[in-house]
Amino acid sequence: MYKSYCVRKSIAAGFAFLAATQVFADDVGKVKISTGSVFIERAGARMPGPVGATIEATDTIVTGADGTAGVTFVDNSRLSLGPNSTLAINRFRFDQTTHDGNFDSSLKRGTLSVISGKLAKRSSDAMTVATPSTILGVRGTEFIVRVGE
């Protein structure tokens, strides 16, 4: 009887762990710097983007006229957004063991400064930034992009 109870409790704990792991598996980055108006748009909702907020693989980060944001991703890519910026994360996939994956984003307006992480170092076509007029393939380690109104 006691052994059966322990087995059931262990299985339940395992399912709880897997459920919690799945929740965090969607987190691809974290807001490290947030000043002024910074928002995260997710699933049609807009929420504040304070320091410590998590970024998911399909989020959009928006800064207001007084806002700046710094985000670090799980592959150690670091992105900084200036005032009046909108950056959509179109796709982020990263294997922490092999460093394979993709990081595709779209800068719709504003300024973006990037220090690429393990994805771009592993493969020259793993990271792209699209703007209204061009698509940048990240092959270097640092760059700045500006999109006018």
ROSEKOL-870062 format. One line per 2 residues: number of its first residue (from 1); their letters; for each residue x, y, z of N, C-alpha, C, CB. Coordinates in nm, 3 decimals. Atoms other than C-alpha are relative to their C-alpha. Glycine has a CB too. Layout:
<pakols>
NUM = a = X/Y/Z/X/Y/Z/X/Y/Z/X/Y/Z; ...
</pakols>
This chain:
<pakols>
1 = my = 0.083/-0.119/0.000/0.000/0.000/0.000/0.088/0.126/0.000/-0.094/-0.001/0.121; -0.086/-0.117/-0.010/0.272/0.247/0.102/0.082/0.018/-0.127/0.092/-0.012/0.121
3 = ks = -0.079/-0.006/0.123/0.483/0.158/-0.204/-0.083/0.055/-0.115/0.055/-0.140/-0.035; 0.090/-0.049/0.104/0.186/0.218/-0.436/-0.024/0.150/0.016/-0.134/-0.076/0.005
5 = yc = 0.020/-0.142/-0.028/0.126/0.557/-0.269/0.123/0.080/-0.044/-0.028/0.022/0.150; -0.124/-0.069/0.038/0.493/0.656/-0.320/0.016/0.007/-0.152/0.121/-0.070/0.063
7 = vr = -0.011/0.003/0.145/0.485/0.552/-0.686/-0.095/0.103/-0.061/-0.031/-0.141/-0.055; 0.098/-0.098/0.052/0.167/0.756/-0.750/0.047/0.142/0.027/-0.139/-0.023/0.062
9 = ks = -0.047/-0.135/-0.035/0.314/1.055/-0.570/0.119/0.039/-0.088/0.038/0.007/0.151; -0.115/-0.027/0.087/0.638/1.029/-0.773/-0.044/0.032/-0.142/0.096/-0.118/0.000
11 = ia = 0.052/-0.025/0.135/0.446/1.011/-1.100/-0.066/0.137/-0.006/-0.101/-0.110/-0.042; 0.065/-0.131/-0.004/0.236/1.313/-1.002/0.103/0.112/0.004/-0.095/0.010/0.121
13 = ag = -0.105/-0.102/-0.008/0.549/1.508/-0.911/0.072/0.013/-0.134/0.102/-0.036/0.111; -0.064/-0.004/0.132/0.705/1.414/-1.246/-0.084/0.076/-0.101/0.025/-0.141/-0.050
15 = fa = 0.088/-0.075/0.091/0.401/1.540/-1.438/-0.001/0.148/0.034/-0.142/-0.056/0.005; -0.003/-0.142/-0.040/0.404/1.863/-1.236/0.129/0.066/-0.047/-0.013/0.012/0.154
17 = fl = -0.128/-0.053/0.047/0.773/1.910/-1.318/-0.002/0.023/-0.151/0.114/-0.095/0.038; 0.007/-0.015/0.145/0.712/1.851/-1.690/-0.090/0.116/-0.039/-0.051/-0.129/-0.064
19 = aa = 0.089/-0.112/0.031/0.423/2.097/-1.691/0.069/0.132/0.027/-0.130/-0.010/0.083; -0.072/-0.123/-0.033/0.637/2.362/-1.521/0.113/0.024/-0.100/0.057/-0.007/0.143
21 = tq = -0.106/-0.014/0.097/0.924/2.296/-1.760/-0.054/0.052/-0.132/0.071/-0.134/-0.021; 0.059/-0.044/0.125/0.694/2.346/-2.059/-0.032/0.149/0.005/-0.126/-0.080/-0.031
23 = vf = 0.030/-0.142/-0.014/0.584/2.686/-1.926/0.125/0.082/-0.024/-0.059/0.029/0.140; -0.122/-0.076/0.012/0.943/2.804/-1.904/0.073/-0.026/-0.131/0.091/-0.030/0.114
25 = ad = -0.067/0.031/0.126/1.048/2.641/-2.233/-0.026/0.107/-0.106/-0.044/-0.136/-0.051; 0.033/-0.104/0.095/0.878/2.926/-2.422/0.077/0.129/0.025/-0.148/0.027/0.003
27 = dv = -0.076/-0.119/-0.032/1.092/3.188/-2.248/0.133/-0.003/-0.075/0.023/0.012/0.153; -0.122/-0.004/0.081/1.370/3.291/-2.487/0.092/0.114/0.040/-0.035/0.011/-0.146
29 = gk = -0.082/-0.113/-0.041/1.497/3.607/-2.322/-0.056/0.069/0.122/0.013/0.099/-0.113; 0.040/-0.073/-0.120/1.477/3.849/-2.035/0.037/0.146/-0.017/0.067/-0.060/0.127
31 = vk = -0.027/-0.143/0.003/1.451/4.226/-2.011/0.102/0.030/0.110/-0.131/0.084/0.020; -0.106/-0.033/-0.095/1.774/4.343/-1.844/0.003/0.149/0.032/0.135/-0.044/-0.055
33 = is = 0.004/-0.145/-0.019/1.730/4.720/-1.890/-0.135/0.049/-0.052/0.120/0.072/-0.073; 0.129/-0.055/0.040/1.400/4.907/-1.904/-0.013/0.139/0.060/-0.117/-0.092/0.046
35 = tg = 0.020/-0.137/-0.048/1.366/5.284/-1.882/-0.113/0.064/-0.081/0.132/0.084/-0.013; 0.112/-0.065/0.067/1.063/5.494/-1.965/-0.107/-0.099/-0.038/0.048/0.074/-0.122
37 = sv = 0.111/0.085/0.047/0.777/5.337/-2.161/0.053/-0.118/-0.079/-0.098/0.082/-0.085; -0.041/0.123/0.067/0.857/4.976/-2.250/-0.115/-0.099/0.017/0.135/-0.058/0.059
39 = fi = 0.112/0.094/-0.002/0.590/4.722/-2.343/0.037/-0.127/-0.075/-0.126/0.064/-0.061; -0.011/0.128/0.069/0.570/4.359/-2.448/-0.139/-0.033/-0.051/0.057/-0.114/0.094
41 = er = 0.127/0.042/0.059/0.295/4.260/-2.688/0.005/-0.150/-0.022/-0.029/0.075/-0.134; 0.004/0.147/0.006/0.195/3.894/-2.659/-0.144/-0.045/-0.016/0.064/-0.063/0.128
43 = ag = 0.133/0.058/0.023/-0.108/3.715/-2.801/-0.109/0.106/0.002/-0.030/-0.108/0.105; 0.100/-0.105/0.010/-0.290/4.040/-2.873/-0.014/0.090/0.122/-0.129/-0.061/-0.027
45 = ar = 0.006/-0.082/-0.122/-0.232/4.185/-2.525/0.130/0.079/0.015/-0.024/-0.088/0.125; -0.117/-0.084/-0.025/0.005/4.465/-2.425/0.020/0.008/0.150/-0.016/0.143/-0.063
47 = mp = -0.032/-0.003/-0.144/0.181/4.447/-2.088/0.128/0.080/0.020/0.016/-0.144/0.058; -0.125/-0.071/-0.028/0.455/4.650/-1.920/0.120/-0.092/-0.017/-0.001/0.060/0.141
49 = gp = -0.124/0.075/0.018/0.814/4.542/-1.987/0.107/0.044/0.098/0.052/0.015/-0.142; -0.100/-0.041/-0.099/1.000/4.602/-1.660/0.122/-0.091/-0.001/-0.062/0.002/0.140
51 = vg = -0.118/0.085/-0.017/1.344/4.466/-1.574/-0.046/-0.133/0.059/0.109/0.069/0.091; 0.036/0.134/-0.048/1.310/4.090/-1.525/-0.113/-0.065/-0.077/-0.038/0.008/0.143
53 = at = 0.108/0.057/0.079/1.017/4.044/-1.763/0.057/-0.101/-0.100/-0.081/0.110/-0.074; -0.046/0.101/0.094/1.048/3.734/-1.980/-0.051/0.032/-0.141/-0.046/-0.140/0.044
55 = ie = 0.036/-0.015/0.141/1.040/3.741/-2.359/-0.024/-0.140/-0.056/0.113/0.077/-0.081; 0.032/0.127/0.064/0.874/3.460/-2.552/0.030/0.009/-0.149/-0.149/-0.037/0.024
57 = at = -0.048/0.013/0.138/0.950/3.342/-2.905/-0.080/0.078/-0.103/0.000/-0.142/-0.038; 0.078/-0.076/0.097/0.673/3.544/-3.073/-0.044/0.135/0.054/-0.122/-0.081/-0.043
59 = dt = 0.035/-0.129/-0.058/0.666/3.862/-2.864/0.044/0.116/-0.089/0.064/0.014/0.138; -0.042/-0.125/0.061/0.691/4.218/-2.989/0.037/0.094/0.114/-0.112/0.061/-0.093
61 = iv = -0.046/-0.094/-0.103/0.889/4.471/-2.783/-0.018/0.140/-0.057/0.151/-0.028/0.041; 0.032/-0.135/0.045/0.773/4.832/-2.808/0.050/0.100/0.104/-0.153/0.017/-0.024
63 = tg = -0.042/-0.108/-0.089/0.936/5.143/-2.662/-0.070/0.129/-0.042/0.155/0.017/-0.001; 0.061/-0.129/0.027/0.773/5.483/-2.632/0.105/0.106/-0.025/-0.090/0.042/0.116
65 = ad = -0.090/-0.112/0.028/0.924/5.826/-2.695/0.107/0.015/0.107/-0.078/0.129/-0.013; -0.096/-0.010/-0.111/1.096/5.810/-2.354/0.058/-0.135/0.039/-0.067/0.064/0.120
67 = gt = -0.037/0.135/-0.040/1.170/5.437/-2.357/0.124/-0.055/-0.068/-0.112/-0.090/-0.027; -0.109/0.082/0.053/1.475/5.218/-2.403/-0.006/-0.135/0.068/0.140/0.068/0.022
69 = ag = 0.004/0.134/-0.057/1.511/4.846/-2.348/0.125/-0.077/-0.041/-0.127/-0.075/-0.045; -0.110/0.091/0.028/1.792/4.593/-2.326/-0.047/-0.140/0.032/0.126/0.037/0.082
71 = vt = 0.046/0.138/-0.017/1.713/4.224/-2.372/0.115/-0.096/-0.026/-0.119/-0.030/-0.096; -0.098/0.106/0.019/1.941/3.924/-2.330/-0.076/-0.129/-0.028/0.093/-0.016/0.126
73 = fv = 0.065/0.124/0.040/1.839/3.602/-2.505/0.079/-0.120/0.051/-0.016/-0.006/-0.153; -0.062/0.119/-0.058/1.918/3.245/-2.400/0.128/-0.042/-0.072/-0.098/-0.114/-0.002
75 = dn = -0.125/0.031/0.070/2.192/3.217/-2.665/0.106/0.106/0.026/-0.026/-0.013/-0.151; -0.085/-0.112/-0.039/2.353/3.528/-2.511/0.004/0.113/-0.103/0.140/-0.049/0.025
77 = sr = 0.016/-0.116/0.087/2.246/3.760/-2.795/-0.054/0.113/0.087/-0.096/-0.030/-0.122; 0.045/-0.117/-0.077/2.198/4.111/-2.656/-0.050/0.106/-0.097/0.115/0.056/0.089
79 = ls = 0.064/-0.099/0.085/1.959/4.357/-2.817/-0.037/0.121/0.083/-0.124/-0.058/-0.070; 0.039/-0.126/-0.065/1.910/4.722/-2.724/-0.089/0.077/-0.095/0.125/0.084/0.041
81 = lg = 0.092/-0.079/0.080/1.614/4.922/-2.849/-0.001/0.143/0.050/-0.143/-0.060/0.004; 0.008/-0.140/-0.034/1.608/5.299/-2.859/-0.144/0.047/0.010/0.075/0.083/-0.103
83 = pn = 0.136/-0.055/-0.009/1.308/5.531/-2.820/-0.079/-0.022/-0.129/0.007/0.150/0.032; 0.093/0.016/0.114/1.004/5.484/-3.047/0.037/-0.117/-0.089/-0.003/0.127/-0.082
85 = st = -0.039/0.119/0.076/1.109/5.135/-3.152/-0.103/-0.110/0.014/0.137/-0.052/0.047; 0.086/0.117/-0.003/0.908/4.826/-3.241/0.078/-0.115/-0.062/-0.135/0.026/-0.077
87 = la = -0.073/0.118/0.046/1.083/4.489/-3.269/-0.085/-0.123/0.023/0.137/-0.013/0.074; 0.076/0.125/-0.009/0.892/4.169/-3.346/0.097/-0.117/-0.005/-0.106/-0.010/-0.113
89 = in = -0.075/0.125/0.004/1.050/3.836/-3.261/-0.085/-0.097/-0.083/0.030/-0.058/0.148; 0.078/0.086/0.089/0.928/3.626/-3.554/0.021/-0.148/0.028/0.036/0.029/-0.145
91 = rf = -0.031/0.140/-0.030/1.105/3.304/-3.463/0.128/-0.004/0.082/0.015/-0.085/-0.131; -0.120/0.023/-0.079/1.349/3.198/-3.197/0.002/-0.147/0.039/0.006/0.093/0.125
93 = rf = -0.018/0.142/-0.034/1.472/2.841/-3.168/0.148/-0.018/0.027/-0.051/-0.096/-0.116; -0.140/0.015/-0.039/1.793/2.748/-2.987/0.019/-0.130/0.076/0.047/0.120/0.085
95 = dq = -0.037/0.123/-0.068/1.940/2.412/-2.890/0.123/0.030/0.085/0.027/-0.117/-0.102; -0.109/-0.038/-0.089/2.158/2.473/-2.585/0.118/-0.096/-0.005/-0.051/0.009/0.142
97 = tt = -0.109/0.096/0.010/2.363/2.161/-2.652/0.082/0.021/-0.127/-0.055/-0.143/0.003; -0.072/-0.011/0.127/2.449/2.204/-3.021/0.017/0.144/-0.048/-0.073/-0.079/-0.105
99 = hd = 0.004/-0.143/0.038/2.385/2.582/-3.048/-0.062/0.021/-0.138/0.142/0.058/0.001; 0.073/-0.014/0.124/2.177/2.519/-3.361/-0.131/0.074/0.026/-0.027/-0.137/-0.065
101 = gn = 0.129/-0.066/-0.012/1.865/2.722/-3.428/-0.013/0.117/-0.093/-0.023/0.044/0.141; 0.028/-0.118/0.081/1.722/3.039/-3.577/-0.050/0.112/0.089/-0.104/-0.032/-0.110
103 = fd = 0.047/-0.120/-0.068/1.661/3.393/-3.458/-0.036/0.099/-0.109/0.108/0.058/0.100; 0.048/-0.091/0.103/1.448/3.594/-3.699/-0.086/0.107/0.066/-0.081/-0.077/-0.110
105 = ss = 0.074/-0.111/-0.058/1.318/3.937/-3.604/-0.028/0.105/-0.106/0.078/0.062/0.118; 0.036/-0.109/0.091/1.163/4.243/-3.769/0.001/0.131/0.077/-0.138/-0.024/-0.067
107 = lk = 0.000/-0.134/-0.057/1.248/4.601/-3.677/-0.093/0.084/-0.086/0.146/0.062/0.006; 0.100/-0.074/0.075/0.939/4.793/-3.782/0.024/0.149/0.003/-0.138/-0.030/0.054
109 = rg = -0.037/-0.141/-0.011/1.060/5.132/-3.659/0.098/0.015/0.115/-0.125/0.090/0.022; -0.091/-0.031/-0.109/1.324/5.286/-3.437/0.142/-0.046/-0.024/-0.050/-0.060/0.125
111 = tl = -0.140/0.040/0.008/1.679/5.181/-3.357/0.023/-0.129/0.078/0.092/0.111/0.054; -0.033/0.128/-0.060/1.827/4.845/-3.270/0.151/-0.017/-0.004/-0.073/-0.117/-0.072
113 = sv = -0.142/0.033/-0.009/2.178/4.764/-3.152/0.009/-0.145/0.044/0.076/0.097/0.099; -0.007/0.144/-0.025/2.281/4.399/-3.150/0.144/-0.044/0.023/-0.061/-0.079/-0.116
115 = is = -0.123/0.078/-0.017/2.565/4.194/-3.010/-0.046/-0.145/-0.011/0.076/0.031/0.139; 0.052/0.135/0.025/2.505/3.849/-3.153/0.057/-0.100/0.099/0.033/-0.043/-0.143
117 = gk = -0.037/0.104/-0.095/2.525/3.537/-2.942/0.045/-0.128/-0.070/-0.115/-0.030/0.092; -0.048/0.130/0.046/2.592/3.169/-2.994/-0.061/-0.043/-0.132/-0.028/-0.104/0.104
119 = la = 0.063/0.038/0.127/2.342/3.126/-3.279/0.077/0.052/-0.120/-0.144/0.051/-0.005; -0.070/-0.060/0.115/2.517/3.367/-3.515/0.144/-0.047/-0.009/-0.004/0.153/0.010
121 = kr = -0.137/0.050/0.002/2.858/3.238/-3.412/0.005/-0.142/-0.055/0.060/0.004/0.141; 0.006/0.139/0.047/2.753/2.880/-3.491/-0.027/-0.009/-0.149/-0.108/-0.076/0.077
123 = ss = 0.039/0.006/0.140/2.594/2.951/-3.829/-0.025/0.141/-0.052/-0.126/-0.089/-0.020; 0.007/-0.136/0.052/2.619/3.260/-4.047/-0.140/0.039/-0.048/0.096/0.016/-0.113
125 = da = 0.135/-0.036/0.043/2.255/3.240/-4.160/-0.106/-0.026/0.107/-0.036/-0.076/-0.126; 0.093/0.033/-0.107/2.097/3.163/-3.821/-0.074/0.122/0.054/0.074/-0.067/0.112
127 = mt = 0.062/-0.120/-0.056/2.013/3.526/-3.733/-0.027/0.101/-0.110/0.089/0.062/0.109; 0.035/-0.104/0.096/1.826/3.778/-3.947/-0.082/0.108/0.068/-0.078/-0.059/-0.119
129 = va = 0.083/-0.112/-0.043/1.674/4.120/-3.888/-0.061/0.059/-0.127/0.083/0.108/0.081; 0.069/-0.057/0.115/1.412/4.233/-4.139/-0.043/0.143/0.035/-0.122/-0.086/-0.041
131 = tp = 0.051/-0.136/-0.013/1.325/4.599/-4.190/-0.100/0.018/-0.114/0.117/0.109/-0.006; 0.095/-0.020/0.111/1.057/4.748/-4.418/0.066/0.000/-0.137/-0.074/0.130/0.019
133 = st = -0.064/-0.008/0.131/1.317/4.781/-4.695/0.104/-0.108/-0.029/0.063/0.132/-0.014; -0.106/0.099/0.024/1.569/4.498/-4.647/0.000/-0.108/0.107/0.138/0.069/-0.006
135 = il = -0.022/0.105/-0.100/1.665/4.179/-4.465/0.150/-0.009/0.022/-0.061/-0.138/-0.045; -0.142/0.008/-0.034/1.998/4.172/-4.284/0.033/-0.139/0.050/0.037/0.105/0.106
137 = gv = -0.053/0.126/-0.051/2.183/3.846/-4.243/0.115/0.032/0.093/0.044/-0.095/-0.116; -0.102/-0.035/-0.099/2.395/3.862/-3.930/0.118/-0.094/-0.015/-0.058/-0.007/0.144
139 = rg = -0.121/0.079/0.012/2.747/3.744/-3.996/0.108/0.050/0.095/0.051/0.004/-0.143; -0.096/-0.056/-0.095/2.939/3.973/-3.766/-0.051/-0.018/0.142/0.024/0.149/-0.029
141 = te = 0.041/0.015/-0.139/2.905/4.014/-3.396/-0.071/0.121/0.054/0.119/-0.029/0.085; 0.065/-0.121/-0.049/2.790/4.376/-3.352/-0.048/0.083/-0.117/0.096/0.082/0.089
143 = fi = 0.049/-0.091/0.102/2.572/4.606/-3.559/-0.114/0.085/0.056/-0.048/-0.079/-0.125; 0.108/-0.091/-0.037/2.319/4.889/-3.540/-0.088/0.018/-0.123/0.055/0.138/0.051
145 = vr = 0.096/-0.018/0.106/2.003/4.928/-3.747/-0.094/0.114/0.039/-0.078/-0.131/-0.030; 0.096/-0.106/-0.026/1.779/5.233/-3.778/-0.105/-0.002/-0.110/0.070/0.140/0.009
147 = vg = 0.112/-0.007/0.093/1.435/5.243/-3.939/-0.076/0.128/0.030/-0.093/-0.126/0.011; 0.070/-0.126/-0.018/1.277/5.585/-3.991/-0.151/-0.019/0.002/0.038/0.098/-0.109
149 = e = 0.147/0.003/-0.003/0.911/5.669/-3.951/-0.051/-0.015/-0.140/-0.059/0.128/0.066
</pakols>
